[in-house]
């Protein structure tokens, strides 16, 4: 399955989790539930995957952890905030570049309707 097919599956799983749990919980709860739902759908999921950061050929210990990586192709960044800010979008784009991935989904579970809480971020797709 390519990035677009995975995106469709991830969004479906996201809507399922949001219907069941609703807004108002911590990001960690949504991350755990979404990872479980994706596994139930037969997708390979890695959580809190560390990605190193290099600066001038020097590996920095201050890397980042992506919330979820699906099928080694799509990064999922989970938020539970009143409003998604441009910095959240830039954060995911930076993660995509550092990890060499082309597609990310920024999911804000605090949205009253989950479809309003989904933002697709691309890196040379």
C-alpha positions as CSV (number, residue, x, y, z in Angstrom):
1,X,0.0,0.0,0.0
2,X,1.3,3.5,-0.9
3,X,1.2,6.6,1.2
4,X,-2.2,7.7,-0.1
5,X,-3.8,4.3,0.6
6,X,-2.3,4.3,4.1
7,X,-3.5,7.8,4.7
8,X,-7.1,6.7,3.9
9,X,-6.8,3.8,6.4
10,X,-5.2,6.0,9.1
11,X,-8.0,8.6,8.7
12,X,-10.7,5.9,9.0
13,X,-9.0,4.6,12.1
14,X,-8.7,8.1,13.5
15,X,-12.4,8.8,13.0
16,X,-13.2,5.4,14.7
17,X,-11.1,6.3,17.8
18,X,-12.6,9.8,18.0
19,X,-16.2,8.5,17.8
20,X,-15.5,6.0,20.6
21,X,-13.5,8.3,22.9
22,X,-14.5,11.9,22.0
23,X,-12.4,15.0,22.7
24,X,-10.9,15.9,26.0
25,X,-8.4,13.2,26.8
26,X,-4.6,13.3,26.8
27,X,-2.6,12.8,23.7
28,X,-1.1,9.6,25.1
29,X,-4.5,8.0,25.3
30,X,-5.3,8.8,21.7
31,X,-1.9,7.6,20.6
32,X,-2.4,4.2,22.4
33,X,-6.0,3.8,21.0
34,X,-5.0,4.8,17.5
35,X,-2.0,2.5,17.4
36,X,-4.3,-0.4,18.6
37,X,-6.9,0.4,16.0
38,X,-4.3,0.5,13.2
39,X,-2.9,-2.9,14.4
40,X,-6.5,-4.3,14.3
41,X,-6.6,-3.2,10.7
42,X,-3.5,-5.2,9.9
43,X,-1.0,-2.3,9.7
44,X,2.5,-2.2,11.0
45,X,2.9,0.4,13.7
46,X,5.9,1.8,15.6
47,X,5.3,4.2,18.5
48,X,7.6,6.8,20.0
49,X,10.3,6.0,17.4
50,X,13.5,7.9,18.0
51,X,15.0,9.7,14.9
52,X,18.5,11.1,15.3
53,X,19.3,14.7,14.3
54,X,22.6,15.5,12.7
55,X,24.3,18.9,12.6
56,X,27.4,19.4,10.4
57,X,28.0,15.6,10.4
58,X,27.7,15.4,14.2
59,X,25.0,13.3,15.6
60,X,23.1,15.2,18.3
61,X,21.7,13.4,21.3
62,X,18.7,15.7,21.2
63,X,16.7,13.8,18.6
64,X,13.0,13.6,18.4
65,X,10.4,10.9,18.9
66,X,7.6,10.6,16.3
67,X,4.3,9.6,17.8
68,X,3.4,6.9,15.3
69,X,5.0,5.6,12.1
70,X,2.7,3.5,10.0
71,X,4.1,0.8,7.6
72,X,7.5,2.7,7.7
73,X,5.9,5.3,5.4
74,X,3.5,7.7,7.1
75,X,4.3,9.7,10.2
76,X,1.3,10.5,12.5
77,X,1.6,13.3,14.9
78,X,-1.1,13.5,17.6
79,X,-2.3,16.6,19.3
80,X,-5.1,17.3,21.8
81,X,-5.1,21.1,21.7
82,X,-7.6,23.9,21.4
83,X,-6.2,25.0,18.0
84,X,-3.5,23.6,15.8
85,X,-0.8,26.3,15.2
86,X,1.6,26.7,12.3
87,X,4.4,25.6,14.6
88,X,2.7,22.1,14.9
89,X,2.6,21.9,11.1
90,X,6.3,22.9,10.8
91,X,7.2,20.4,13.5
92,X,5.7,17.6,11.4
93,X,7.3,18.8,8.2
94,X,10.7,18.8,10.0
95,X,10.1,15.3,11.2
96,X,9.3,14.2,7.7
97,X,12.5,15.7,6.4
98,X,14.7,14.3,9.1
99,X,13.2,10.8,8.8
100,X,13.2,10.9,5.0
101,X,9.4,10.3,4.8
102,X,7.0,11.9,2.3
103,X,3.7,12.1,4.1
104,X,2.5,12.9,7.6
105,X,-0.8,13.4,9.3
106,X,-1.4,15.9,12.0
107,X,-4.3,14.8,14.1
108,X,-6.0,17.0,16.6
109,X,-8.3,14.9,18.7
110,X,-9.7,18.0,20.5
111,X,-11.7,18.9,17.4
112,X,-15.4,18.5,17.9
113,X,-15.6,16.8,14.5
114,X,-12.6,14.7,13.7
115,X,-12.6,15.6,10.0
116,X,-11.9,19.2,11.1
117,X,-8.9,18.0,13.1
118,X,-7.0,16.3,10.3
119,X,-4.2,18.1,8.4
120,X,-2.1,16.3,5.7
121,X,1.5,17.5,5.5
122,X,3.7,16.5,2.5
123,X,7.4,16.5,1.9
124,X,8.0,16.3,-1.8
125,X,5.1,13.9,-2.5
